[in-house]
Amino acid sequence: MDEGTAAGLQSAGRTRALGSRDICYLGIAAIAWGAVTWVEVGAWTYHYSDQGDYTWEQARNYCQTFFTDLVAIQNKQEIEYLNASLPFHRRYYWIGIRKLGGTWTWVGTKKVLTKEAENWAAGEPNNRRSNQDCVEIYIKRQQESGKWNDENCKQKKKALCYQASCQPFSCSQRGECVETIGSYRCQCYPGFHGPECEDVVQCAELEPEGAHMNCSHPYRDFSYNSTCVFRCREGFERRGAGTLRCLASQQWSAETPTCTAISCPALSAPDRGQLNCSHLHGDFAFGSTCAFSCQTGFVLTGLESRECMATGTWTGDAPRCEVITCPMLSAPDRGQLNCSHLNGNFAFGSTCAFSCQTGFALMGSESRECTAMGTWTGDAPRCEAIACPVLSAPDWGQLNCSHLHGTFAFGSTCAFSCQTGFVLTGLESRECMATGTWTGNAPHCEAIACPVLSAPVQGQLNCSHLHGDFTFGSMCAFSCQMGFALMGPERRECTAMGSWTGDTPRCEAITCPVLSAPDRGKMNCSHLNGNFAFGSMCVFSCETGFALTGLESQECTAMGTWTGDVPRCKAVACPVLSAPDWGQLNCSHLHGDFAFGSTCAFSCQIGFALTGPDSRECTAMGTWTGDTLRCEAISCPVLEPPSRGQLSCSHVHGNFMYNSTCTFSCEEGFVRMGAEVVRCAATGNWTRHPPVCAEDGAPFLKQVLAYSSGTALAVAGIVLSGTVIALLAKRLSNREEKKQLLNPTSDLGSPGIFTNAAYDANL
């Protein structure tokens, strides 16, 4: 197999042993089987659908259902064989390549199409119409036969499939299945061997000393890819690799490791102390412990024992022996101290002697020694001075003493003072003398007085006195009568300065919010204690045409509020007006709908006349000027039926009123001369003159002439017989009917709307 062929086979995801050109000379059997025709060569077969055409997805589903997958072209020999063996089909055949994520990929193996395995036709792939993500092979095409072309996956073509000898579980999944003529062989992965790669390489079994081993064996104990992890127990460290793996060479990746105890630095005894150690795994190694102690009069500072840890360090810090100390001593007041120190100042073995100055006596031991317990023998001595009797502060006063040699002892001085608001009577200080007595006599404290207070006008005064009338601490409360508010402090106190806190208060009348006259109204107020203050009275009234809503008067109460809400002036209302029947109403409102000052104008529809005034106004009394008006229909003159005829009328708004219509007719043998229908117009006139009924003959000629411009007829020299007159009368009647049809609702008035000349033209 040459390098080009091998590269092509590898790119398709499997290897086929085709020989060189033997594929062209092997026996070929073509068998029709339902919708499937297959061609067999060696140990694998090609198949294609000879009855159905499919989209690319349908073609792949077809191949995966009945065979292995869409064909993956391996080399040029396969292409030549397929081009020679397959029949021509004008839509050609789908093969197993598709663009996935922008990359051409063999779908059966998910491997990318390599450059050397490409077999595109010239100018392909070009994605000419976009979304051409699938590939077809030209079979028996006049040009570029056997080449590939990218195509839209929705197009329908023949499915070209293959059936492989290798199966997913061939070679025990431990090697690559290689197609051969008539069968396959296994090319085992490293670490495996055997016909089906069923055997695995074995390494020597591991037996570590002093180390814990944890192994995983994916195939067999201590075989290829077995992995063993080693660790040492706490306090020991590993010498060698921590992980070993069985290689394909039957050797472990490293030597078996060992574990040794971790060492700590050597320790020594502290000064003035001793060291005692025990060792489990070697001198000063993991697990060794050392105890420390000190001589009498010395104390161990730090841990009493230390242990070598797994980290190679000792627990805690190195201890030391320190001399036991006693509290530092000092000479007593008015005394002296003399000490000797063996092991340090005021430490174990030190001794101290005490003495006092002239005039003071030593109370306690004359000498003391620091013991191994850290305490001094005996109690601390002191030098005490001579004492005087204990003094106390005067009533409402304080005592402040300074003691040089002891409380109320020789040299003590005491100063006297009084609390705030009191004044001292007597000596301000006394001193304890060497005789044990005090200088002078005991002083006392008296309260400071303030000026006498009186109650404010319209108010009261109530005082309490702690130390005498109107003296320091006296408290006076002020209040006012009902309706008055206190202006100033409610309380005043007599201070230590002999003056009262705050200013003198006064009682002022409580004020209410300032009122104002309502719109369209007036206000009249009287004030007893000030403008709009307690007791003020305000009376309200309204202008003509307005009525007061609310209380007529309000009074300012002791609460600073008025006895009611502020009233309002509201325009007097008149009854709501409405338009008369067959009329309109147009109103203007100054102060509200249909209220004082509103004016309303009335008008009637065409054909109706107004009865009464054409406008009304709402007065201050809440009534409208004038009487109620109405729209009455305009009347026309009463009509009578013509002689030898009848009259039929319909009245919409009353007899012979606007829009009444009347129809005329004649008895048999008579002809109607004039309008058949008349209507009462808005002017009060009928739209035409009433007609007459004339006999069918000459006697009526004069009437016809009189009704239809006889002068014009006479001028024309027309001589009419009885029959012609009857015809003229009928035509006149028809002309009148046509006039009514042409203008049935004209209200412009008189019978001259349509002239005789117009009727003559219609004749």
VENGI-V832834 format. One record per pair of residues at least 4 apart in sequence whose ideal C-beta (glycine too) atoms are under 6 Angstrom apart, sorted by the first residue. I is the first residue (numbers start at 0). J is the second residue. D is the distance in whole Angstrom. If there is no record, write none. Layout:
i = {I,I}
j = {J,J}
d = {D,D}
//
This chain:
i = {0,0,4,6,7,7,7,8,8,8,10,10,11,11,11,12,12,12,14,15,15,16,16,16,17,22,22,22,25,27,28,29,31,34,34,34,35,36,37,37,38,38,39,41,42,42,42,42,43,43,44,45,46,46,47,47,48,48,52,52,53,53,53,53,54,54,55,55,55,58,58,59,61,62,62,62,62,62,63,66,66,67,67,67,68,68,69,69,70,70,70,70,71,71,71,72,72,73,78,80,81,82,82,82,85,87,88,90,91,91,91,91,92,92,92,92,92,93,93,93,94,94,94,95,95,96,96,97,97,97,98,98,99,102,103,104,105,112,118,119,119,120,120,120,123,123,124,126,130,131,131,131,132,133,133,134,134,135,135,135,136,137,137,137,140,150,164,164,165,165,165,169,170,170,170,170,170,171,171,171,173,173,173,174,174,174,174,174,175,176,177,177,178,179,179,185,185,187,187,187,189,190,190,190,191,191,192,193,193,199,199,199,199,200,200,200,201,202,202,202,202,204,205,205,207,207,209,210,210,210,210,211,212,212,213,214,215,216,216,217,218,221,223,223,225,226,227,228,229,229,231,231,231,233,234,234,234,235,235,236,237,237,238,238,239,239,240,243,243,243,244,246,246,260,260,260,260,261,261,262,263,263,263,263,265,266,268,268,268,269,269,271,271,271,271,272,272,272,273,274,275,276,277,278,278,279,280,280,280,283,285,285,287,288,288,289,290,291,291,291,293,293,293,295,296,296,296,297,297,298,298,299,300,300,300,301,301,302,302,305,305,305,306,308,322,322,322,322,323,323,324,325,325,325,325,327,328,330,330,330,331,331,331,332,333,333,333,333,334,334,335,336,337,338,339,340,340,341,342,342,342,345,347,347,349,350,351,352,353,353,355,355,355,359,361,362,362,363,363,364,364,367,367,367,368,369,370,384,384,384,384,385,385,386,386,387,387,387,387,389,390,392,392,392,393,393,393,395,395,395,395,396,396,397,398,399,400,400,401,402,402,403,404,404,404,407,409,409,411,412,413,414,415,415,417,417,417,419,420,420,420,421,421,422,423,423,424,425,426,426,429,429,429,430,432,446,446,446,446,447,447,448,449,449,449,449,451,452,454,454,454,455,455,455,457,457,457,457,458,458,458,459,460,461,462,463,464,464,465,466,466,466,469,471,471,473,474,475,476,477,477,477,479,479,479,481,482,482,482,483,483,484,484,485,486,486,487,487,488,488,491,491,491,492,494,508,508,508,508,509,509,510,510,511,511,511,511,513,514,516,516,516,517,517,517,519,519,519,519,520,520,520,521,522,522,523,524,525,526,526,527,528,528,528,531,533,533,535,536,537,538,539,539,541,541,541,543,544,544,544,545,545,546,546,547,548,548,548,549,549,550,550,553,553,553,554,556,570,570,570,570,571,571,571,572,573,573,573,573,575,576,578,578,578,579,579,581,581,581,581,582,582,582,583,584,585,586,586,587,588,588,589,590,590,590,593,595,595,597,598,599,600,601,601,603,603,603,605,606,606,606,607,607,608,608,609,610,610,610,611,611,612,615,615,615,616,617,618,632,632,632,632,633,633,634,634,635,635,635,635,637,638,638,640,640,640,641,641,643,643,643,644,644,644,645,646,647,648,648,649,650,650,651,652,652,655,657,659,660,661,662,663,663,665,665,665,669,670,670,670,671,671,671,672,672,672,672,672,672,673,674,674,674,675,675,676,677,677,677,678,680,680,680,680,681,682,684,684,687,688,693,693,694,695,696,697,699,700,703,703,704,704,705,707,707,708,709,712,719,719,730,734,734,737,738,739,745,747,753}
j = {4,5,74,115,73,74,116,14,15,73,113,116,71,73,105,105,108,110,177,73,178,178,179,180,22,40,76,80,40,38,39,38,36,48,50,51,46,49,44,46,45,84,44,180,164,180,181,182,163,164,162,161,66,160,157,159,157,158,155,156,57,58,155,158,153,155,93,133,152,93,158,69,158,66,68,69,158,160,68,160,162,161,162,163,95,107,94,95,94,95,159,161,95,105,107,77,78,77,145,84,85,138,144,145,138,139,157,156,135,137,138,156,136,138,156,157,159,135,156,158,134,136,159,106,107,103,134,106,132,133,103,132,104,111,112,111,110,116,147,123,147,143,146,148,148,149,149,131,151,149,150,151,152,150,152,147,149,148,150,156,147,143,144,146,144,154,178,183,169,176,183,176,174,176,185,195,196,195,196,197,188,191,196,185,186,187,188,196,186,183,184,186,183,183,184,195,196,191,192,196,247,200,223,247,196,199,198,197,198,218,219,222,223,223,247,249,222,221,245,249,251,221,227,255,212,255,258,229,231,256,258,230,227,229,228,227,226,220,225,224,222,225,245,247,245,244,243,242,241,256,235,237,258,309,261,285,309,258,260,261,256,258,256,257,254,256,253,251,252,253,252,250,252,280,281,284,285,285,311,284,283,307,311,313,283,289,272,273,274,319,320,293,294,297,320,291,293,320,292,289,290,289,288,282,287,286,284,285,286,287,307,309,307,304,306,305,304,299,303,318,297,299,320,371,323,347,371,320,322,321,323,318,318,319,321,316,318,315,318,313,314,315,314,312,342,343,346,347,347,373,346,345,369,373,375,345,351,334,335,336,380,381,382,382,355,356,359,382,355,382,354,351,352,351,350,344,349,348,346,347,348,349,369,371,369,368,367,366,365,380,359,361,382,382,380,381,383,378,380,377,380,375,376,377,376,375,374,404,405,408,409,409,435,407,408,407,431,435,437,407,413,396,397,398,442,443,444,417,418,421,444,417,444,416,413,414,411,413,412,406,411,410,408,409,410,411,431,433,431,430,429,428,427,442,421,423,444,495,447,471,495,444,446,445,442,444,443,442,439,442,437,438,439,438,436,466,467,470,471,471,497,470,469,493,497,499,469,475,458,459,460,504,505,506,479,480,483,506,477,479,506,478,475,476,475,474,468,473,472,470,471,472,473,493,495,493,492,491,490,485,489,504,483,485,506,557,509,533,557,506,508,507,509,504,505,507,502,504,501,504,499,500,501,500,498,528,529,532,533,533,559,531,532,531,555,559,561,531,537,520,521,522,566,567,568,541,542,545,568,539,541,568,540,537,539,538,537,536,530,535,534,532,533,534,535,555,557,555,554,553,552,551,566,545,547,568,619,571,595,619,568,570,569,571,566,566,567,569,564,566,563,566,561,562,563,562,560,590,591,594,595,595,619,621,594,593,617,621,623,593,599,582,583,584,629,630,603,604,607,630,601,603,630,602,599,600,597,599,598,592,597,596,594,595,596,597,617,619,617,616,615,614,613,628,607,609,630,681,633,657,681,630,632,631,633,613,628,629,631,626,628,625,623,624,625,624,623,622,652,653,656,657,657,683,655,656,655,679,683,685,655,661,689,644,645,646,691,692,666,669,692,663,665,692,664,661,662,659,661,660,654,659,658,656,657,659,679,679,678,677,676,675,690,669,671,692,692,693,695,728,690,692,732,690,691,693,702,706,728,690,687,690,735,735,736,739,685,686,687,686,684,686,746,748,746,748,748,749,750,750,699,702,699,725,721,721,703,724,707,727,709,712,709,731,755,755,713,717,723,724,762,758,761,761,753,743,752,752,757}
d = {5,5,5,5,5,4,5,5,6,5,5,4,4,5,6,6,3,5,4,6,4,6,4,6,5,6,5,5,5,6,6,6,6,6,4,6,6,5,5,4,5,5,5,5,5,6,5,6,6,6,5,6,5,4,5,5,6,5,4,6,4,4,6,6,6,6,5,4,4,4,4,5,5,5,5,5,6,4,6,4,5,6,5,5,6,4,6,3,5,6,5,5,5,5,6,6,6,5,5,6,6,6,6,4,5,4,5,5,5,6,6,6,5,6,6,5,4,6,5,6,6,5,6,5,5,6,4,5,6,5,6,4,5,6,4,6,5,6,5,4,5,4,4,5,5,6,3,5,6,4,5,5,6,6,4,5,6,5,5,6,6,6,6,5,5,5,6,5,5,3,5,4,4,5,4,6,5,5,5,5,6,4,4,4,5,4,5,4,5,5,5,5,5,6,6,6,5,4,6,4,4,5,3,4,4,6,5,5,4,4,6,5,5,4,6,5,5,5,4,6,6,5,6,6,5,5,4,5,6,6,5,5,5,6,5,4,5,5,5,5,5,5,5,6,4,5,5,5,6,5,4,5,4,5,6,3,4,4,6,5,5,6,6,5,6,3,4,5,5,5,5,5,6,4,6,5,5,5,5,5,5,4,6,6,5,5,5,5,4,5,5,6,5,5,4,6,4,4,5,6,5,4,6,5,5,4,5,6,5,5,5,6,5,6,5,5,5,6,6,5,4,5,4,6,6,4,5,4,6,6,5,5,6,5,5,6,3,4,6,4,5,6,5,6,5,6,5,5,5,5,5,5,4,6,5,5,5,5,5,4,6,5,5,6,6,5,4,4,4,4,5,6,5,4,5,5,5,4,5,5,5,5,6,6,4,5,5,5,6,5,4,5,4,4,5,5,6,5,3,4,6,4,5,5,5,6,6,3,5,4,5,5,6,6,5,5,4,5,6,5,5,5,5,4,6,5,5,6,5,5,4,4,4,5,6,5,6,4,5,5,5,4,5,6,5,5,6,6,4,5,5,5,6,5,4,5,4,4,5,3,4,4,6,6,6,6,5,3,4,5,5,5,5,5,6,4,6,4,5,5,5,5,5,4,6,6,5,5,5,5,4,6,5,5,6,5,5,4,6,5,4,5,6,5,4,5,5,5,4,5,6,5,5,5,6,4,5,5,5,6,6,5,4,5,4,5,6,4,4,4,6,6,5,5,5,5,6,3,4,6,4,5,5,5,6,3,5,4,4,5,5,6,5,5,4,6,5,5,5,5,5,4,6,5,5,6,5,5,4,6,4,4,5,6,5,5,4,5,5,5,4,4,5,5,5,6,6,4,5,5,5,6,5,4,5,4,5,6,4,4,4,6,6,6,5,6,5,5,6,3,4,6,4,5,5,5,6,4,5,4,4,5,6,5,5,5,4,5,6,5,5,5,5,4,5,5,6,5,5,4,6,4,4,5,6,5,6,4,6,5,5,4,5,6,5,5,6,6,4,5,5,5,6,6,4,5,4,5,6,4,4,4,6,6,6,6,6,5,6,6,3,4,5,5,5,5,6,6,4,6,4,4,5,5,6,5,5,4,6,5,5,6,6,6,5,4,5,5,5,5,4,6,4,4,5,6,5,6,4,5,5,5,5,4,6,5,6,5,5,5,5,6,5,4,5,4,4,5,6,4,5,6,5,6,5,5,6,5,6,3,4,6,4,6,5,5,5,5,5,5,6,6,4,6,4,5,5,6,5,5,3,5,6,5,5,5,6,5,6,6,2,6,6,6,6,4,6,5,4,5,5,4,5,6,5,5,6,6,5}
//
